[in-house]
Each structure stands twice: as structure tokens, then as C-alpha cells.
Amino acid sequence: MASTSFRPLHDRVVVKRVESEEKTKGGIIIPDTAKEKPAEGEIVAVGPGARDENGKAVALDVKVGDRVLFGKWSGTEVKLDGVDLLIMKEADIMGIIG
């Protein structure tokens, strides 16, 4: 992703999904057709931030490399440099893991 020239605007971030476990804690293997898309990912790019009512830039709370949780239907799916990514607003992120 570092080779791309894509830069999100305002309070948007680019997230790469993290693959979910392929079997349950009990050892049951989950077939691909039954897997739900994970709601966990890694931030690969961030915008400069939103502007408040006075026009002052407000920096984002997330940074490149953060692992985050986001809503199941959050973001817009895109493919950049052959990689499946999500572009979403920072408000769609529920929290930072770790």
C-alpha cells in the first residue's frame, strides 16, 4: 500500500481487513461460504482531519498501523494496487485494539 499515491481526504481513513480465524475455539473448521467479513482491520492511510466550526483542523485519533474495530457494514470497498481495502470516516471506527 505504501507505493500507492492515494491519500484520503478530511476525516477519512483507508483500512485493510484482517483475516478472521478459519476455525472455532472448539476446532471446527469454518467453510469460506459461512464466514462473515471481519470487523477488524489495520489502518493503512489517514486523511489530514476534519475542520471544526471555526475552520481549525482537528487531527484524527487513529494513525497508520493501528488495528481497529469497525461496524460490519462500514465503509466503501475499493481495490487499490490489487489490494481490497475499505475507505471510511473515522466516526465509523468503534475503537483501537491494543
C-alpha positions as CSV (number, residue, x, y, z in Angstrom):
1,M,0.0,0.0,0.0
2,A,2.9,2.4,0.6
3,S,3.6,2.6,-3.1
4,T,0.2,4.0,-3.9
5,S,-0.4,7.7,-4.4
6,F,-3.9,7.6,-2.9
7,R,-4.4,9.9,0.1
8,P,-7.8,10.1,1.8
9,L,-9.4,13.5,2.4
10,H,-10.7,15.1,5.6
11,D,-11.6,12.6,8.3
12,R,-11.5,9.5,6.1
13,V,-9.2,6.5,6.6
14,V,-8.2,3.6,4.5
15,V,-8.5,0.2,6.3
16,K,-7.2,-3.2,5.2
17,R,-9.3,-6.0,6.6
18,V,-7.6,-8.5,8.9
19,E,-8.5,-12.2,8.0
20,S,-10.6,-14.0,10.6
21,E,-9.8,-17.3,12.2
22,E,-10.6,-20.3,10.0
23,K,-11.7,-22.5,12.8
24,T,-13.6,-22.1,16.1
25,K,-12.1,-22.4,19.5
26,G,-13.5,-26.0,19.6
27,G,-11.6,-26.8,16.4
28,I,-14.4,-26.8,14.0
29,I,-13.2,-25.6,10.6
30,I,-15.5,-22.8,9.1
31,P,-16.0,-23.1,5.3
32,D,-15.5,-20.0,3.3
33,T,-19.2,-19.7,2.4
34,A,-20.1,-19.5,6.1
35,K,-17.6,-16.8,7.1
36,E,-18.7,-13.3,7.8
37,K,-16.4,-10.5,6.9
38,P,-14.4,-9.5,9.9
39,A,-15.0,-6.1,11.5
40,E,-11.3,-5.8,12.3
41,G,-8.6,-4.1,10.2
42,E,-5.4,-2.2,10.1
43,I,-5.2,1.5,9.2
44,V,-3.0,1.9,6.0
45,A,-3.7,5.7,5.3
46,V,-5.3,8.6,7.1
47,G,-6.6,12.0,6.0
48,P,-5.4,15.2,7.5
49,G,-8.5,15.6,9.7
50,A,-11.8,17.4,9.7
51,R,-12.4,21.1,10.3
52,D,-14.3,22.4,13.3
53,E,-16.9,25.2,13.1
54,N,-14.1,27.8,13.3
55,G,-12.2,26.2,10.3
56,K,-9.4,24.8,12.5
57,A,-8.1,21.4,11.5
58,V,-8.8,18.6,14.0
59,A,-6.4,15.7,13.8
60,L,-7.6,12.1,13.7
61,D,-7.3,9.8,16.8
62,V,-6.1,6.9,14.6
63,K,-2.8,6.6,12.8
64,V,-1.2,4.3,10.2
65,G,-0.6,0.8,11.7
66,D,-3.4,0.9,14.3
67,R,-5.6,-2.2,14.5
68,V,-9.2,-1.1,14.7
69,L,-12.8,-2.4,15.1
70,F,-15.5,-1.1,12.8
71,G,-19.1,-1.8,12.0
72,K,-20.0,-4.7,9.8
73,W,-21.4,-2.5,7.0
74,S,-19.0,0.4,7.4
75,G,-17.0,2.0,4.6
76,T,-16.8,1.7,0.9
77,E,-15.0,-1.3,-0.6
78,V,-12.3,-0.4,-3.2
79,K,-9.4,-2.1,-4.8
80,L,-6.1,-0.1,-4.9
81,D,-2.9,-1.6,-6.4
82,G,-4.6,-5.0,-6.4
83,V,-5.4,-4.9,-2.7
84,D,-9.0,-4.9,-1.3
85,L,-9.5,-2.0,1.1
86,L,-12.2,0.0,2.8
87,I,-12.5,3.8,2.8
88,M,-14.5,5.0,5.8
89,K,-14.9,8.1,8.0
90,E,-13.1,8.0,11.4
91,A,-16.6,8.1,13.1
92,D,-17.3,4.6,11.7
93,I,-14.4,3.2,13.7
94,M,-15.5,1.9,17.1
95,G,-12.1,1.7,18.7
96,I,-8.4,0.8,18.6
97,I,-7.2,-2.7,19.6
98,G,-4.2,-2.9,21.8
